[in-house]
Amino acid sequence: GADGLKKDKVPSLSPEKLDAEFPLFSSSLFNLIQNSEARMGVKKRDK
């Protein structure tokens, strides 16, 4: 089924990690992730 990922299996992503691994595309990738999360209704975590 479509149960999704368990919280302990979710990949770790950050702007810094994207910038290190995909320097040419990091800004676009992070923007895509943020837009996708917003459309799914994911709330931002307080730091």
C-alpha positions, 0 to 999 in steps of 0.5 A: 500500500501507500503507507509512506515512510516511517519517521526513522527512514525519512532522508535528511535534507537541508539547504546545505546538504543540497548545496554540497551534493547538487551545487548547480541545482540546490536552489531550485531543488530546495524551492521545489521541496518547499513548494511540494511541502506547502501543497501537502500541508506540511507545517514548518518546524520551529527551531 
